[in-house]
Amino acid sequence: MRKTLIGILMLLVTFQVLSKTEETNTKIDGSRILTCPYCGAKKEVLNLLSGNNLGQVVWSDNKTIAPMLPRVSFVQKCPQCGGYYMMSRQKNDEFSGNPSSEKGELSYQELKEAWAKLKSLPDLTQNEKTAVLMMQVWAYNDKYTRGKDIPIPDEEKTYFKIIVDDLLLLDDVDELLKRELLRETGRFEEATAPLNTFDSNNGILVEAKKKFLKCISTLDTKPFIVLGDKKDISDR
């Protein structure tokens, strides 16, 4: 099955492709109009025409922060009825000439609420499931672990493990990313074994492996930076 959620290896390919457009300015072409499937309310979000990867940061949990390539959230919340819906379910491509920078980003708590509703959809695809689960991984790390050292409630640790366990069962999650998710949930022995035989001449991957193994040796469960620098981060 073709992977639809890429791991560290494919992120490197993405980085190389984006590097070709470093001189392209970020351009917004009006806005995209979304329609709530529950109440029919409309909302306008960012419609990006072009951008560049300057200041891009890639984390080990696959989160990419690229200030000049802003992304609209895959899951949206209706401002009228509060219902949650996925961009993949929009039936029509509707646009407006009015420029908008709205991305519809959701908090960690909102993503948990969204998943509680969306996971029961009878026709939920594996791609959609993967996307919403990974969004929760990123939001959890943003709130508790990404460059932070704060206490994490036990109930949140339990919920995070449940989300990770669901991801580990999916075929479209890269094997390297699965190892990283195991590390982030403290299952260090399971995370390490496949990497002992992993070899690469790519300098970035070699450094990523070193960081990964160092985290294992210190029992560190926090995500780390694979590409870029913390000083380039302007949006979490």
PyMOL commands that set and color helices and strands:
alter all, ss='L'
color gray80, all
select helices_A, chain A and resi 8-19+87-89+108-118+126-144+154-168+175-184+188-197+203-217+230-232
alter helices_A, ss='H'
color red, helices_A
select strands_A, chain A and resi 27-35+42-50+57-59+64-65+75-77+84-86+94-96+225-227
alter strands_A, ss='S'
color yellow, strands_A
deselect
rebuild
show_as cartoon
